[in-house]
């Protein structure tokens, strides 16, 4: 039961952090021809140009796109720490 309570607290904290980053609760979405960053399969930030192709659509579904490299790297590091510490 304690693990579940800790997980709930952790997730609530993550929601608050996301709200702070998003500001008005809207996530930025790239436009056609605009460059964006994403977290690739080895948890590194990479860039791509939005062209509404299959990769764009898959990353959009996963909410895996960021306006800046710094933001993508920040999340990538956070994901690495979660896996390293086996946190949920």
N, C-alpha and C positions, 0 to 999 in steps of 0.2 A: 504494500500500500504506500509506503514511504517513497519508493521509486516512482510510482505513478504521480504522486503529489509533486515530486521534484521535476518530473517531466512536464507537468502542467505549468509550473512556475517558469521553467525554461522557455516553453513555447509562448507563454504570455509575454515574456521579455522580448522574444524575437519579433512578435507582432508589433510591439511598441516601437522597436528599432526600425522596422519596415515603415511604420506610419511616419516616423520622423524623417526618414529618407525620402519618402514619396511626397510628403508635404500635404497636398490636397487630396490624398488617396487616389491619385491617378498615376499609373505607371507610364513613363515615357515609352513611346513606340516609334521606331525609325520609319522614315518615309522612303519612297522609291529612290534609289541611288545614294542614300545616306549611309555612311559608315557607322557601324555599331560594334560593340565588343560582346563576347560571350565566353563562357567557361567551357573549355574543351574537356575531353574524356580523361585527361591526366591532371585535371584541376589547375590548368594554366589559362590565363586570359589570352584570347586571340581576337582578331578583328575580321570583319566581313562586311561586304556592301549589300544592303537590302535590295533584293530584286524580286521578292515575292516567289522565290523558288521553294523547293521541298525543304531545304535546310532552314530557310527563314521560317517556314511554317512550323517545322518541328521545334525550333528554338522558341518561337512565339508560344506554342502550346505549353512548353516547359517553363515559360517566363524566364528564359535564359538569354537575356539581352540587356545591355547596359549602355548608357550614353558615353561613359568615359572608361578608359583603361583602368584608372585608379579604382573606380567602383567595382569593376569586374574582378580586379586583383584582390580587393578587400573581401568580397564574398568567396572567392576561391580559397583564400587563406582560412577563412572561417570554416568552410567545408572540410579542408584538410585537417584542421584542429578537431573537428567533430569526429572524423574517422580515426585520427591518431588516438584520441582519448576515449573513443567508442561511446560518445555522448549521444543521447537522443533528446 
